[in-house]
Amino acid sequence: MNNVIGWTVHGDGKKIAPGAVVAPEERLSWGRTIGIGMQHVVAMFGATLLVPTLTGFPVNTTLLFSGVGTILFLLITRNRLPSYLGSSFAFIAPLSASQQYGIGAQAGSILVTGLVLVAIGFVVKAAGRSVLDAVMPPAVTGAIVALIGLNLAPTAAQNFQSQPLVATVTLVVIIVATVGGRGMVARLGILIGVIIGWVFAAVTGNLGEGAAESIAAAKWIGLPQFHSPEFHISAIAVALPVLVVLIAENVGHVKAVSEMTKRDLDDLAGDALIADGLATSLAGGFGGSGTTTYAENIGVMAATRVYSTAAYWVAALTAIALAFIPKFGALIFTIPSGVLGGATMVLYGLIGMLGVRIWIDNRVNFNNPVNLTCAAVALVAGIGNLTLSIGSVALEGIAWGSVGVIVVYPLAKWLYDTIGEGRGAQY
């Protein structure tokens, strides 16, 4: 493909031969491509909308910038890396923790986080992935991801307790769909649980007062709600550790697509980080949630064997169109606290367990006191939400745990190797 936007038709545009795949620069007929693009919309929908719902951000604004961010990503990666940029779950905890500063400060923290990710992307593009591996080995990365997810466990429990019956129904449906479901049912388990939980809450009178009136009053067509960013050091400090998750998700996405398409895409790791950083900053600049590459859409590609970036352009344009329907956003904001409690009981735990998975996949040795001690201290600081002030700036558990493990780990490793009994030890 010589141009940035353009696809050759795969075969006859109708069928995929056994063992073949539709490459990123190819497409099926436009009718089939649009259908697959709609599947990508469905796959990203639940997670992308759930983040603003939990953090109080405008749903339509977030949807708009997920679509715009996806187009930006496809352009920067020159249509070689199929991906949808949806709302990042990693932002849920820091945004919820900084709600007292207001949505302007929260948006500002997203903008700054995105700019730092852009800078990291340029470093990776120049130096290669080795720079990431040196600064954030698996022992450190796993600890930070785990503490980000588990930091808001008390909030999930509080929402659950506010409407225990509604929360229990939501949680049970999510578990049944995710564990017992197959295909799209399993991938959309959280969305299915939220929908059924909302219906149950409506039937049992557990929706908030004026919910029906709010939906009825919202217009069918209108502009998304925008917010100007403000810059509060405490809010920024809480959000910056999300960088670890964004880097891991972007690099992991590059590796996953490389494996599925049997192509070496490592040269796009830096571009992917730059693109996601720009998309996140753009969203934060107008009051939308930060973005990341979506594993949900990898599932659609694996199921369809269609890796065409044309389908992602369809998904992005569809998301942008939906963003101009205010009634849709009003409906999302009627989701009661019990439903959110049931959903976040799973979501926060899944993020925490992702950190554990990083340790397991990389065979981190916890018989080594460096790994064990650093991870232990970081987790307790995050889960206990250790809050200390530096002057007038209050920093909370996510910031202290993340910064602590990044700084302490290399010092502890040096101490163990030079003074202790760790010479030649495996990490």
TITI-409858 format. One line per field, with one value per residue (C-alpha): x, y, z; residue in three letters. Coordinates in Angstrom, 3 decimals, padded with zeros to 6 digits. Layout:
X <- c(X;...) .
Y <- c(Y;...) .
Z <- c(Z;...) .
r <- c(ala;...) .
end
This chain:
X <- c(000.000;001.642;-000.826;-001.894;-005.606;-006.463;-007.096;-006.893;-009.806;-009.035;-009.819;-013.322;-014.230;-016.689;-014.828;-011.659;-009.796;-009.017;-005.913;-005.905;-006.540;-007.565;-004.422;-004.463;-004.032;-006.816;-010.581;-013.623;-016.561;-017.730;-020.953;-019.024;-016.461;-019.209;-020.715;-017.386;-016.902;-020.236;-018.948;-015.959;-018.357;-020.263;-017.011;-015.688;-019.031;-019.423;-015.931;-015.674;-018.971;-018.442;-015.370;-017.113;-020.146;-018.013;-015.954;-018.664;-017.240;-019.575;-020.372;-020.897;-017.647;-015.706;-017.340;-016.461;-012.782;-012.517;-013.555;-011.320;-008.443;-008.848;-008.588;-005.509;-003.965;-004.587;-003.040;000.083;000.665;000.103;-002.801;-000.433;-001.693;-005.435;-006.700;-009.589;-008.746;-011.396;-011.570;-008.800;-009.944;-006.661;-007.955;-010.967;-009.083;-007.096;-010.052;-012.318;-009.656;-009.354;-013.054;-012.782;-010.692;-013.406;-013.699;-011.431;-008.517;-009.278;-009.241;-005.964;-004.409;-005.443;-003.955;-000.611;-000.514;-001.042;001.769;004.172;003.152;003.948;007.422;007.953;006.833;009.505;012.145;011.028;010.974;014.580;016.049;013.852;011.864;014.974;014.637;011.216;012.471;015.330;013.185;010.144;010.974;008.036;008.365;007.793;005.168;003.051;003.081;001.943;-000.849;-002.077;-002.169;-003.993;-006.780;-007.046;-006.810;-010.556;-011.736;-013.425;-015.386;-016.660;-017.734;-019.475;-021.472;-022.327;-023.658;-025.811;-028.128;-027.071;-029.853;-029.326;-025.560;-025.838;-028.014;-025.561;-022.552;-024.139;-025.119;-021.591;-020.035;-022.450;-021.998;-018.227;-017.544;-020.398;-020.876;-019.150;-017.954;-019.400;-021.526;-018.388;-016.614;-019.651;-020.289;-019.898;-022.164;-024.795;-024.614;-025.008;-028.020;-029.810;-028.893;-030.387;-033.599;-033.856;-033.310;-036.012;-038.509;-037.821;-037.919;-034.219;-033.465;-032.702;-035.476;-036.190;-034.354;-037.193;-037.623;-033.909;-033.978;-037.158;-035.768;-032.525;-032.397;-031.959;-029.367;-026.868;-023.253;-021.271;-020.477;-016.941;-014.813;-011.643;-008.666;-007.206;-003.891;-003.747;-000.510;-002.233;-004.620;-001.760;000.414;-002.389;-002.953;000.653;001.143;-001.466;001.385;002.636;-000.646;-000.914;002.621;002.007;-001.296;000.119;003.272;001.199;-001.199;001.658;002.940;-000.527;-001.256;002.252;001.589;-001.865;-000.783;002.646;004.389;007.146;005.530;008.039;009.005;005.495;005.802;006.967;004.347;001.605;002.627;002.825;-000.597;-002.258;-000.602;-001.891;-005.381;-005.388;-004.209;-006.801;-009.551;-008.308;-008.170;-011.943;-013.192;-013.076;-011.613;-008.072;-007.698;-005.867;-005.685;-008.514;-008.079;-011.822;-011.338;-008.480;-011.101;-013.224;-010.204;-009.343;-012.928;-013.368;-009.759;-010.219;-007.413;-008.398;-007.961;-010.925;-013.234;-011.712;-012.391;-016.023;-016.073;-014.463;-016.890;-019.837;-018.654;-018.328;-021.882;-023.302;-021.545;-024.008;-027.038;-027.457;-030.391;-027.996;-025.679;-028.625;-029.671;-026.186;-026.201;-029.347;-027.368;-027.782;-024.988;-025.874;-025.282;-021.978;-021.074;-021.664;-019.687;-016.748;-016.452;-015.346;-013.547;-011.273;-010.412;-009.622;-007.168;-005.536;-005.275;-003.745;-000.776;-000.563;-000.740;002.241;004.225;003.138;003.704;007.210;007.981;008.891;010.735;009.176;011.704;013.967;013.605;013.959;010.856;008.927;009.617;009.190;005.921;004.602;005.230;003.844;000.643;-000.089;000.547;-001.892;-004.611;-004.465;-004.488;-001.520;-001.983;000.869;001.402;004.427;003.834;000.314;000.186;-001.530;-000.375;-002.413;-001.763;-001.481;001.181;003.188;003.028;004.019;006.794;008.030;008.474;010.086;012.621;013.161;013.448;016.782;018.230;017.130;018.489;021.856;021.908;021.106;023.674;026.538;026.063;023.668;023.708;022.260;025.260;024.145;020.598;017.737;015.060) .
Y <- c(000.000;003.218;005.692;006.137;005.697;003.031;-000.704;-003.414;-005.848;-009.270;-011.958;-011.494;-009.338;-011.949;-014.994;-015.720;-018.847;-021.483;-020.435;-016.949;-013.612;-010.162;-008.075;-004.523;-002.977;-005.142;-005.120;-007.172;-005.638;-002.413;-004.044;-006.750;-004.231;-002.060;-005.124;-006.043;-002.408;-002.566;-005.607;-003.550;-000.867;-003.460;-004.910;-001.574;-000.143;-001.517;-000.708;002.671;003.886;002.363;004.490;007.880;006.442;005.499;008.694;011.254;012.307;013.185;009.959;011.575;013.548;010.411;008.546;011.389;011.396;007.622;007.798;010.776;009.135;005.930;007.845;009.659;006.318;004.777;007.784;007.885;004.127;004.499;002.037;-000.810;-001.431;-002.167;-000.910;000.873;003.451;003.199;004.493;003.131;001.335;002.374;005.950;004.905;004.746;008.006;009.967;008.676;009.476;013.066;013.883;016.512;018.686;018.867;017.669;020.451;019.240;015.632;016.553;018.402;015.313;013.258;015.862;015.878;012.067;011.938;014.403;012.385;009.260;011.089;011.911;008.271;007.231;009.376;007.900;004.358;005.235;006.461;003.924;000.853;-001.158;-001.933;001.402;000.357;-003.016;-001.349;001.213;-000.974;-004.664;-007.064;-006.981;-003.217;-003.162;-005.865;-004.095;-000.782;-002.316;-004.311;-001.348;000.823;-001.747;-002.488;001.117;001.675;-001.622;000.290;002.393;-000.712;-002.177;001.067;001.192;-002.497;-001.913;001.035;-001.302;-004.852;-006.661;-004.710;-005.090;-008.838;-009.342;-007.319;-009.209;-012.642;-011.840;-010.610;-013.753;-016.083;-014.282;-013.992;-017.507;-019.468;-017.479;-018.056;-015.714;-012.211;-013.032;-013.647;-010.556;-008.365;-009.848;-006.564;-004.670;-007.411;-007.329;-003.548;-003.642;-006.391;-004.702;-001.426;-003.175;-004.925;-001.615;000.032;-002.772;-002.708;001.087;001.560;004.109;007.628;010.182;011.969;009.400;009.069;012.843;013.362;010.937;012.477;016.017;015.211;016.097;013.513;015.603;017.982;018.777;016.843;018.663;020.041;021.037;023.110;021.488;022.840;021.807;020.611;018.972;016.455;015.295;014.996;013.031;010.521;010.073;009.740;006.123;005.133;005.509;002.084;000.486;002.469;001.494;-002.169;-002.205;-000.476;-002.597;-005.720;-004.768;-004.396;-007.849;-009.432;-008.039;-009.029;-012.600;-012.766;-011.235;-012.967;-009.644;-007.857;-004.644;-003.790;-000.647;000.657;000.447;004.060;005.274;003.472;005.198;008.588;008.104;006.980;009.863;012.418;010.879;010.930;014.559;015.587;013.919;015.544;018.929;018.855;016.823;013.248;010.116;008.952;006.260;003.003;000.184;-002.309;-006.028;-006.487;-005.676;-008.151;-010.778;-009.614;-009.816;-013.299;-014.475;-012.958;-013.288;-009.743;-007.369;-004.666;-001.144;-000.165;-001.801;000.410;003.532;002.412;001.860;005.241;007.142;005.313;006.316;009.938;009.881;008.435;011.159;013.710;011.999;013.588;011.322;008.396;010.048;010.886;007.225;006.130;008.507;006.909;003.776;003.428;002.981;-000.675;-001.554;000.310;-001.548;-004.934;-003.984;-002.378;-005.324;-007.223;-004.440;-003.230;-006.804;-007.597;-004.698;-005.888;-009.427;-008.133;-007.062;-010.565;-011.982;-009.836;-011.438;-014.947;-014.544;-013.184;-015.695;-013.073;-014.791;-013.856;-015.933;-012.989;-010.430;-007.485;-008.464;-009.552;-006.499;-003.843;-005.317;-005.742;-002.128;-000.755;-002.792;-001.773;001.896;001.641;-000.484;001.440;004.709;006.119;009.903;012.243;015.893;017.612;021.245;022.043;019.096;015.922;012.737;009.556;005.832;005.291;007.990;006.906;003.214;003.714;006.236;004.245;000.966;002.641;004.443;001.818;-001.238;-000.362;000.778;-002.430;-004.504;-002.719;-003.221;-006.924;-007.505;-005.589;-005.976;-008.873;-012.434;-011.752;-011.894;-013.614;-014.107;-014.437;-011.784) .
Z <- c(000.000;-001.136;000.298;003.917;003.254;000.694;000.586;-002.024;-002.234;-000.739;-003.307;-004.621;-001.613;-000.360;000.931;002.880;001.819;004.498;006.415;004.869;006.572;005.382;005.921;007.362;003.889;002.406;002.752;001.831;-000.019;001.606;002.751;004.600;005.862;007.335;009.031;010.619;011.623;013.454;015.350;016.468;017.732;019.760;021.131;022.381;023.457;026.962;028.210;026.487;027.950;031.376;032.139;031.848;033.616;036.627;036.676;035.910;032.552;029.651;027.808;024.419;024.674;025.520;022.628;020.247;021.158;021.122;017.471;016.691;018.580;016.580;013.304;014.615;015.619;012.189;010.449;012.637;012.292;008.531;008.485;009.369;012.927;013.267;016.608;018.295;020.952;023.646;027.211;029.415;032.580;034.184;034.441;036.550;039.837;039.586;038.189;040.942;043.524;042.264;041.904;044.652;042.321;039.681;036.095;034.820;036.961;036.019;032.325;032.858;034.434;031.386;029.044;030.884;031.047;027.295;026.635;028.779;026.841;023.596;024.933;025.934;022.463;020.843;023.184;022.286;018.590;018.857;021.289;020.883;023.422;025.489;027.275;028.629;029.799;031.702;033.546;034.177;034.550;035.078;038.879;038.854;036.101;037.723;041.090;039.607;037.533;040.531;042.896;040.339;040.135;043.844;045.055;044.652;046.144;049.029;046.513;044.737;048.073;049.062;045.824;046.217;049.744;048.637;046.665;047.541;045.651;042.418;042.767;043.351;040.269;038.175;039.515;039.009;035.403;034.641;036.101;034.279;030.943;031.244;032.526;030.976;027.787;024.502;021.758;021.880;024.947;026.982;025.604;026.335;029.775;031.644;029.241;029.459;033.252;033.348;030.998;032.933;036.220;034.954;033.853;037.237;039.036;036.909;037.593;041.349;041.636;042.264;039.553;040.729;041.041;037.792;035.640;033.150;033.018;032.335;029.418;027.997;028.270;026.433;022.744;020.008;018.192;019.805;020.515;023.147;026.393;026.488;029.497;029.601;031.359;034.580;036.070;039.685;040.800;043.093;040.368;037.867;040.309;040.860;037.114;035.901;037.123;034.521;032.029;033.060;032.017;028.779;027.769;028.577;026.666;023.588;023.368;024.048;021.269;018.802;019.769;019.548;016.087;014.948;016.010;014.399;011.095;011.090;010.539;012.437;013.683;016.439;014.532;015.271;019.084;019.347;016.861;018.790;022.032;020.302;018.719;021.957;023.824;021.322;021.397;025.211;025.335;022.760;024.814;028.023;026.318;025.799;028.781;027.474;029.074;028.280;025.625;025.052;022.515;022.995;023.539;022.964;019.303;018.996;019.796;016.865;014.536;015.764;015.247;011.781;010.475;009.176;010.210;007.743;009.083;006.884;009.453;012.162;010.133;009.997;013.773;014.450;012.220;013.825;017.325;016.208;014.815;018.070;020.061;018.683;020.286;023.777;024.669;024.537;027.076;029.352;029.356;030.436;033.413;034.867;035.787;039.590;042.147;042.764;039.118;039.222;042.410;040.824;037.711;039.509;041.868;038.769;036.899;039.670;040.516;036.879;036.683;039.897;038.597;035.362;037.465;038.913;035.400;034.383;037.227;036.253;032.508;033.146;035.893;038.464;041.311;044.653;046.541;045.774;048.612;046.223;044.227;047.298;049.469;046.799;045.541;049.097;050.089;046.812;047.079;050.663;049.841;046.928;048.504;051.789;049.820;051.717;051.573;052.477;051.659;050.220;051.071;049.900;047.513;048.744;047.020;047.370;047.298;043.552;043.252;046.311;045.468;041.824;042.385;045.369;043.529;040.480;042.678;045.367;043.114;041.434;044.776;046.494;043.619;043.866;047.632;047.327;044.581;046.182;049.914;050.392;049.132;045.710;043.419;040.232;041.528;039.072;039.035) .
r <- c(met;asn;asn;val;ile;gly;trp;thr;val;his;gly;asp;gly;lys;lys;ile;ala;pro;gly;ala;val;val;ala;pro;glu;glu;arg;leu;ser;trp;gly;arg;thr;ile;gly;ile;gly;met;gln;his;val;val;ala;met;phe;gly;ala;thr;leu;leu;val;pro;thr;leu;thr;gly;phe;pro;val;asn;thr;thr;leu;leu;phe;ser;gly;val;gly;thr;ile;leu;phe;leu;leu;ile;thr;arg;asn;arg;leu;pro;ser;tyr;leu;gly;ser;ser;phe;ala;phe;ile;ala;pro;leu;ser;ala;ser;gln;gln;tyr;gly;ile;gly;ala;gln;ala;gly;ser;ile;leu;val;thr;gly;leu;val;leu;val;ala;ile;gly;phe;val;val;lys;ala;ala;gly;arg;ser;val;leu;asp;ala;val;met;pro;pro;ala;val;thr;gly;ala;ile;val;ala;leu;ile;gly;leu;asn;leu;ala;pro;thr;ala;ala;gln;asn;phe;gln;ser;gln;pro;leu;val;ala;thr;val;thr;leu;val;val;ile;ile;val;ala;thr;val;gly;gly;arg;gly;met;val;ala;arg;leu;gly;ile;leu;ile;gly;val;ile;ile;gly;trp;val;phe;ala;ala;val;thr;gly;asn;leu;gly;glu;gly;ala;ala;glu;ser;ile;ala;ala;ala;lys;trp;ile;gly;leu;pro;gln;phe;his;ser;pro;glu;phe;his;ile;ser;ala;ile;ala;val;ala;leu;pro;val;leu;val;val;leu;ile;ala;glu;asn;val;gly;his;val;lys;ala;val;ser;glu;met;thr;lys;arg;asp;leu;asp;asp;leu;ala;gly;asp;ala;leu;ile;ala;asp;gly;leu;ala;thr;ser;leu;ala;gly;gly;phe;gly;gly;ser;gly;thr;thr;thr;tyr;ala;glu;asn;ile;gly;val;met;ala;ala;thr;arg;val;tyr;ser;thr;ala;ala;tyr;trp;val;ala;ala;leu;thr;ala;ile;ala;leu;ala;phe;ile;pro;lys;phe;gly;ala;leu;ile;phe;thr;ile;pro;ser;gly;val;leu;gly;gly;ala;thr;met;val;leu;tyr;gly;leu;ile;gly;met;leu;gly;val;arg;ile;trp;ile;asp;asn;arg;val;asn;phe;asn;asn;pro;val;asn;leu;thr;cys;ala;ala;val;ala;leu;val;ala;gly;ile;gly;asn;leu;thr;leu;ser;ile;gly;ser;val;ala;leu;glu;gly;ile;ala;trp;gly;ser;val;gly;val;ile;val;val;tyr;pro;leu;ala;lys;trp;leu;tyr;asp;thr;ile;gly;glu;gly;arg;gly;ala;gln;tyr) .
end
